[in-house]
Amino acid sequence: MGRLMTRFLHPETTHLDYGCGYGMDVELLQKMGFNSRGYDPHYFPDPPSPAEVVTCNYVINVIHDPTERREALLNAWALAGNALILATELRRRGERRVNDPGQVSRRNVWSRTYTILEFRAYVETTLGVKTQTIGTDKLIAWKNAPAVTVRTREQVLEYQAELESQGWIMPLGTSITPKYAKNRQFYRLCSSDYNLPGKTGPVKIMYLGERTSDKFAWALAALIRRNLLTQAKFHCSDLSFLHEFYQWRDHDVFTNELSGVTF
């Protein structure tokens, strides 16, 4: 907590720990000279005041009721003047399941786990803005962050059909990479699987030629369609496409339409 706070807090910065529990973090920060206070519905129930920076650490993952969970996140966001920092309990690496139903601990406390991408998708679709990862289990949402488009599952499928009508959509795990031969730079399409359209069947590598070639333009358009569809699926309101992302550690690869091209 201390190291993180020194990155985003200064002694004159107002800070609210939303869902602070017994308030031990607040007490520590106050001793360090920070303008920190806490709110917790059980231990510090006085109505909280807005603050420049709000933290909400390991709170969302212990709220069982989905409506209450969403309201807590939105309330914390509404109180943040500059930024909201969130942390969650992460799933063990290698577990491919998504949407953990949660369980009750020996202390009779319900909790659930997330992958960082699951948590990021939930936060971004709830708040309607992009977030940044600032640690293995932490996100930060800035008040001036770019907005995201949140669609229902039906709207995502309609958008997918619209993109498919424009041409082939490049699969995940595929990138446009350079290759040098005879002092000239060429490009090729490289996939982690046999899912590229070859002349006689699926292939893993396709040669595109130079950047001015028609094949390169075709591949670039397919990659842009892939990234647009990926962002739409990542921000689906019911998170029903998250199983497609279990092998990815970071969604930043899809934040730019040209992500996936090595020049």
Backbone torsions as a table, in degrees:
resi	resn	phi	psi	omega
1	MET	NA	-46.1	-176.2
2	GLY	-60.0	-47.9	-178.6
3	ARG	-63.5	-40.2	179.0
4	LEU	-64.1	-43.0	-176.7
5	MET	-64.8	-34.2	179.4
6	THR	-66.8	-18.6	176.6
7	ARG	-79.4	-32.7	-171.7
8	PHE	-120.6	-6.9	-179.5
9	LEU	-121.0	147.4	169.3
10	HIS	-125.6	161.7	-177.9
11	PRO	-54.0	-30.9	-179.3
12	GLU	-87.8	-5.4	-179.7
13	THR	-80.1	129.3	176.1
14	THR	-77.6	138.3	-176.7
15	HIS	-135.9	136.7	175.7
16	LEU	-123.5	127.4	174.0
17	ASP	-96.2	102.5	-174.4
18	TYR	-86.1	118.1	-174.1
19	GLY	81.7	48.8	-169.5
20	CYS	-80.2	-5.6	-178.3
21	GLY	64.5	-129.0	179.6
22	TYR	-74.0	-9.0	176.3
23	GLY	84.7	20.0	-177.4
24	MET	-66.4	-38.9	178.1
25	ASP	-64.9	-39.9	179.1
26	VAL	-63.1	-44.5	179.4
27	GLU	-61.2	-41.4	179.1
28	LEU	-64.4	-43.9	-179.2
29	LEU	-66.3	-37.2	177.1
30	GLN	-63.6	-39.0	177.6
31	LYS	-66.6	-27.3	178.7
32	MET	-82.3	-3.7	177.1
33	GLY	98.4	10.8	-179.7
34	PHE	-89.9	151.1	179.4
35	ASN	-86.0	74.9	-171.1
36	SER	-116.0	144.7	173.3
37	ARG	-145.9	166.8	-174.2
38	GLY	-128.1	157.7	173.0
39	TYR	-135.9	135.6	173.8
40	ASP	-151.5	130.9	-175.6
41	PRO	-62.3	-19.9	-178.1
42	HIS	-100.4	-40.5	-171.3
43	TYR	-106.4	-29.6	177.5
44	PHE	-134.8	72.2	-169.3
45	PRO	-80.6	-3.0	178.7
46	ASP	-59.5	140.2	-178.7
47	PRO	-53.3	128.3	-177.3
48	PRO	-76.5	149.8	174.9
49	SER	-98.9	154.3	177.8
50	PRO	-60.3	154.8	177.6
51	ALA	-143.9	156.6	-179.9
52	GLU	-62.3	-43.3	178.5
53	VAL	-122.5	128.6	176.4
54	VAL	-116.7	133.2	173.0
55	THR	-109.9	146.0	179.7
56	CYS	-140.8	81.5	-170.1
57	ASN	-98.6	122.5	176.8
58	TYR	54.5	42.3	178.8
59	VAL	-109.1	-50.5	-176.5
60	ILE	-57.7	-36.8	-175.0
61	ASN	-77.9	-4.1	178.3
62	VAL	-114.5	10.3	176.6
63	ILE	-99.0	114.1	-172.5
64	HIS	-73.9	-44.3	-175.5
65	ASP	-74.5	123.3	-177.1
66	PRO	-59.3	-38.2	179.5
67	THR	-67.3	-44.0	178.3
68	GLU	-64.9	-36.9	179.3
69	ARG	-63.5	-45.2	179.6
70	ARG	-65.2	-42.4	-179.8
71	GLU	-63.3	-39.1	179.6
72	ALA	-63.1	-42.6	179.3
73	LEU	-64.6	-44.6	-179.8
74	LEU	-67.3	-36.1	178.0
75	ASN	-65.5	-43.2	178.3
76	ALA	-62.3	-40.0	179.1
77	TRP	-65.3	-40.6	-178.9
78	ALA	-65.7	-27.8	-178.9
79	LEU	-83.3	-15.4	-176.0
80	ALA	-83.0	123.4	177.5
81	GLY	-84.1	-32.0	-176.2
82	ASN	-122.7	-45.0	-175.2
83	ALA	-155.8	151.5	174.1
84	LEU	-121.0	126.0	179.1
85	ILE	-110.5	130.6	-177.2
86	LEU	-128.1	146.4	174.4
87	ALA	-133.7	151.6	-178.5
88	THR	-142.9	163.7	174.2
89	GLU	-77.1	125.8	-176.5
90	LEU	-94.7	149.0	174.2
91	ARG	-73.2	149.9	177.6
92	ARG	-60.0	140.0	-179.4
93	ARG	-61.0	136.7	178.9
94	GLY	102.5	-18.8	177.8
95	GLU	-75.4	123.1	-174.5
96	ARG	-92.5	-11.5	-177.4
97	ARG	-67.4	152.7	175.7
98	VAL	-123.9	166.1	178.9
99	ASN	56.6	57.9	176.5
100	ASP	-55.4	124.9	-178.6
101	PRO	-72.6	-12.9	-179.7
102	GLY	88.0	166.6	179.2
103	GLN	-154.9	163.7	-179.3
104	VAL	-96.5	130.0	-178.4
105	SER	-81.9	177.3	178.0
106	ARG	-63.4	-25.1	177.9
107	ARG	-87.0	12.3	178.6
108	ASN	63.3	35.8	177.3
109	VAL	-113.7	125.0	178.1
110	TRP	-79.4	140.7	175.2
111	SER	-155.0	160.5	176.5
112	ARG	-135.2	164.3	179.4
113	THR	-116.4	159.1	178.4
114	TYR	-131.7	159.0	155.8
115	THR	-85.6	160.0	-178.1
116	ILE	-63.9	-30.4	177.4
117	LEU	-70.9	-40.1	175.7
118	GLU	-58.6	-47.4	-178.7
119	PHE	-63.0	-41.6	-179.8
120	ARG	-64.7	-42.3	178.8
121	ALA	-62.7	-42.1	179.9
122	TYR	-63.5	-46.7	-178.3
123	VAL	-64.9	-45.0	-176.9
124	GLU	-67.6	-39.0	179.6
125	THR	-72.8	-26.6	178.4
126	THR	-78.4	-45.1	-177.5
127	LEU	-85.2	-24.8	-179.7
128	GLY	79.9	18.9	177.5
129	VAL	-136.1	160.4	176.3
130	LYS	-74.8	149.2	176.3
131	THR	-119.2	172.8	174.8
132	GLN	-128.4	143.3	173.4
133	THR	-81.9	135.0	179.8
134	ILE	-126.3	17.5	178.8
135	GLY	172.5	176.0	-177.4
136	THR	-63.7	-27.9	-176.6
137	ASP	-128.5	17.6	-173.9
138	LYS	-128.6	146.1	175.4
139	LEU	-127.0	154.7	171.1
140	ILE	-128.8	133.6	176.5
141	ALA	-115.6	115.9	178.3
142	TRP	-87.6	146.1	-179.6
143	LYS	-64.6	-27.7	179.3
144	ASN	-98.1	18.7	-179.3
145	ALA	-68.7	152.3	177.0
146	PRO	-60.2	143.1	178.1
147	ALA	-75.8	154.1	174.5
148	VAL	-115.1	152.4	177.0
149	THR	-91.3	117.4	180.0
150	VAL	-99.9	125.3	-178.9
151	ARG	-121.1	154.1	170.8
152	THR	-75.1	168.9	178.9
153	ARG	-59.6	-42.3	179.6
154	GLU	-62.8	-39.9	179.0
155	GLN	-67.8	-35.6	176.9
156	VAL	-64.4	-43.4	179.8
157	LEU	-65.5	-37.2	176.0
158	GLU	-65.3	-40.3	178.5
159	TYR	-65.8	-39.2	177.7
160	GLN	-62.1	-43.6	178.4
161	ALA	-62.8	-37.9	177.9
162	GLU	-63.7	-43.9	179.2
163	LEU	-66.8	-39.5	179.1
164	GLU	-64.6	-30.6	178.7
165	SER	-69.4	-19.3	179.9
166	GLN	-86.4	-15.6	-180.0
167	GLY	146.5	-176.5	-178.2
168	TRP	-63.4	141.9	178.2
169	ILE	-107.6	121.5	-177.6
170	MET	-64.0	136.5	179.8
171	PRO	-71.9	161.1	171.2
172	LEU	-62.8	154.3	-180.0
173	GLY	77.6	16.5	-179.2
174	THR	-120.2	141.2	-179.7
175	SER	-145.0	158.7	176.3
176	ILE	-99.1	116.9	-174.4
177	THR	-125.5	149.9	-178.7
178	PRO	-81.0	155.4	174.5
179	LYS	-141.8	136.2	-176.4
180	TYR	-108.3	134.6	177.5
181	ALA	-151.4	127.5	178.1
182	LYS	53.1	46.8	177.3
183	ASN	60.8	22.0	176.8
184	ARG	-124.9	148.4	-178.9
185	GLN	-101.7	124.3	176.1
186	PHE	-118.2	170.5	178.7
187	TYR	-127.9	154.6	175.2
188	ARG	-142.1	158.4	178.3
189	LEU	-100.1	121.8	-176.2
190	CYS	-119.8	127.9	-179.2
191	SER	-120.9	155.1	177.0
192	SER	-82.0	-3.8	-178.4
193	ASP	-144.8	167.6	177.0
194	TYR	-82.0	79.0	-177.5
195	ASN	-137.8	16.8	175.8
196	LEU	-98.4	144.2	-175.6
197	PRO	-74.9	103.7	175.5
198	GLY	-96.6	172.0	-177.8
199	LYS	-66.7	-34.4	-177.2
200	THR	-114.8	7.4	-179.5
201	GLY	149.0	179.2	-177.7
202	PRO	-62.1	141.4	179.3
203	VAL	-133.7	169.0	178.2
204	LYS	-100.9	-20.9	-177.5
205	ILE	-133.3	134.1	175.0
206	MET	-127.4	133.2	177.0
207	TYR	-87.9	131.1	-173.7
208	LEU	-107.7	-17.1	-176.6
209	GLY	84.7	-155.0	-177.9
210	GLU	-79.4	170.6	-178.2
211	ARG	-64.1	-21.0	-179.2
212	THR	-88.3	-0.9	-175.6
213	SER	-77.2	157.3	177.0
214	ASP	-65.5	-34.9	-180.0
215	LYS	-64.8	-39.5	178.6
216	PHE	-64.0	-44.7	179.0
217	ALA	-61.7	-39.2	178.5
218	TRP	-63.9	-44.9	-179.2
219	ALA	-67.0	-39.4	-180.0
220	LEU	-63.9	-41.8	178.2
221	ALA	-64.1	-38.7	178.9
222	ALA	-66.5	-36.9	178.6
223	LEU	-69.2	-40.8	178.0
224	ILE	-62.7	-41.1	176.8
225	ARG	-62.1	-40.2	177.9
226	ARG	-60.3	-46.3	-178.5
227	ASN	-65.6	-39.4	177.8
228	LEU	-63.9	-42.2	178.6
229	LEU	-67.7	-38.3	179.5
230	THR	-62.6	-43.8	178.0
231	GLN	-63.2	-39.1	179.4
232	ALA	-64.5	-41.7	179.9
233	LYS	-69.4	-36.8	-179.8
234	PHE	-65.8	-31.2	-178.4
235	HIS	-105.6	30.0	173.9
236	CYS	-71.2	135.2	-171.1
237	SER	-61.8	-32.1	180.0
238	ASP	-100.2	8.8	175.4
239	LEU	56.2	30.6	-173.7
240	SER	-78.6	-6.8	-179.8
241	PHE	-105.7	7.2	-173.0
242	LEU	-65.1	-22.5	178.8
243	HIS	-61.9	-20.3	179.5
244	GLU	-75.2	-10.7	-173.5
245	PHE	-110.0	7.3	-171.1
246	TYR	-61.8	-27.5	-177.7
247	GLN	-86.3	-3.2	-177.6
248	TRP	-99.2	136.6	179.7
249	ARG	-91.9	-24.1	-174.9
250	ASP	-146.3	133.6	-179.5
251	HIS	-84.6	-3.9	-178.3
252	ASP	-60.3	-24.0	-179.3
253	VAL	-62.3	-19.7	-177.2
254	PHE	-106.8	8.0	-174.9
255	THR	-79.6	-11.9	-179.3
256	ASN	-123.0	136.3	-178.0
257	GLU	-60.4	-25.9	-179.9
258	LEU	-95.5	3.4	176.5
259	SER	-62.4	130.2	-176.0
260	GLY	110.8	5.4	177.3
261	VAL	-119.4	128.8	175.0
262	THR	-107.0	114.6	-178.7
263	PHE	-95.6	NA	NA
